[in-house]
Amino acid sequence: MTAPNIKKGPSLRKLENDLDVNKTTLHNWKQNRPKLYEFIIESYEHKTALKENIMFLIDQKKKLEERITKEQQKVS
């Protein structure tokens, strides 16, 4: 039997650096302001998805540019 797949957000160290707050503040937010903490975690998940999509689009752009270059060379 395997452990359930639990969503994990970014590490406290990453949050600490990105938000310029200390771990105590993060723990306080998690305890006293759970909606704020949840919003921050969800934002990081969206950020990851957006980054993956952007990387995919950049890759597609490069492939299209290569294809255009090859077609231009054929015509020349």
C-alpha positions in Angstrom: 0.0 0.0 0.0 1.4 3.4 -0.9 1.0 6.7 0.8 -1.7 9.0 -0.5 -0.6 11.6 -3.0 -0.6 14.8 -1.0 -0.2 18.2 -2.8 3.0 19.8 -1.5 3.6 23.5 -2.0 6.9 25.1 -2.2 9.3 24.7 0.7 9.3 27.1 3.5 12.8 28.1 2.6 11.7 29.1 -1.0 8.7 31.0 0.4 11.0 32.7 2.9 13.3 33.9 0.1 10.6 34.8 -2.4 8.3 36.7 0.0 11.1 38.2 2.1 9.6 36.9 5.4 10.9 34.6 8.1 9.6 31.1 8.8 7.8 32.2 12.0 5.7 34.6 9.9 4.9 31.8 7.5 3.8 29.5 10.3 1.7 32.3 11.8 0.0 32.8 8.4 -0.6 29.1 8.2 -2.2 29.1 11.6 -4.0 32.4 11.8 -4.6 33.3 8.2 -5.2 30.0 6.4 -6.9 31.6 3.4 -3.9 33.9 2.8 -1.5 30.9 3.1 -3.7 28.8 0.8 -3.7 31.6 -1.8 0.1 31.8 -1.7 0.4 28.0 -2.2 -2.1 28.0 -5.1 -0.3 31.0 -6.7 2.9 28.9 -6.7 1.1 26.0 -8.3 -0.3 28.4 -11.0 3.2 29.8 -11.5 4.6 26.4 -12.2 1.9 25.6 -14.7 2.4 28.9 -16.5 6.1 28.4 -16.6 5.6 24.9 -18.2 3.2 26.4 -20.8 5.6 29.2 -21.6 8.5 26.8 -22.1 6.3 24.7 -24.4 5.4 27.8 -26.4 9.0 28.9 -26.7 9.9 25.4 -28.0 7.1 25.6 -30.5 8.3 29.0 -31.7 11.9 27.7 -32.2 10.5 24.8 -34.3 8.4 27.1 -36.4 11.4 29.5 -36.9 13.6 26.5 -38.0 10.9 25.3 -40.4 10.4 28.8 -41.9 14.2 29.1 -42.4 14.3 25.7 -44.2 11.4 26.7 -46.4 13.1 30.1 -47.2 16.3 28.2 -48.1 14.4 25.9 -50.5 12.8 28.9 -52.2 16.1 30.8 -52.6 
